[in-house]
Amino acid sequence: KQEVTQIPAALSVPEGENLVLNCSFTDSAIYNLQWFRQDPGKGLTSLLLIQSSQREQTSGRLNASLDKSSGRSTLYIAASQPGDSATYLCAVRRTLLLKFYFGSGTKLNVKP
Amino acid sequence: DGGITQSPKYLFRKEGQNVTLSCEQNLNHDAMYWYRQDPGQGLRLIYYSQIVNDFQKGDIAEGYSVSREKKESFPLTVTSAQKNPTAFYLCASSTLTSGGTTSTDTQYFGPGTRLTVL
């Protein structure tokens, strides 16, 4: 069974810092990996999706990388802002099956 | 506006009651999903459906039931058999991959329903 782990569970940084969130998974036979943002009491908003054949995806200040062989993905946030404060979750899709496995998230606090 | 709606936002259930959570999407997505989220934890898959009148159990289907009579609707019933139903429930949808080199299967989520057992 696919296990997805996110470290750290919580992170607090001053505004303006660049930061990296980590996601690791146990089974490298993935179809894609997706990063989401969740604000308190809200649903998930998709940030980036990386196909298994890709190495990275970028959107604005966000860059996500994927290394299938080592079972790792990172989400890089440049020049963090207080508005980036939220919980960030990664999800791995297993091959062609419609099953997604989620990590427990990293709760980010960006201090003004 | 295309998106996913869930209702109600808050739901209270008494012991022994069945309750139904609504999920509607107007994104013309084939696949729909129900997840449960407990505090400090990731999402766990309850049920998913790829097509009308067909659905599959996820990892924690016991005590839950679903139906998929219309493409845009995927209601979840939390039955009295679910012993610990207090949680945040999230509905999602996505397209199905064509099997080619390009996939558009980003999952889109609704705003969630918070269920509390009294």
Interface residues (C-beta under 8 A of the other chain):
Chain A: V4 A9 Y31 N32 Q34 F36 G41 K42 G43 L44 T45 S46 L49 Q51 S53 L89 A91 R93 L96 L98 K99 F100 F102 G103 S104 G105
Chain B: I4 Q6 A31 Y33 Y35 G40 Q41 G42 L43 R44 L45 Y48 Q50 Q56 G58 F88 L90 A92 S94 L96 T97 G99 T101 S103 D105 T106 Q107 Y108 F109 G110 P111 G112 R114
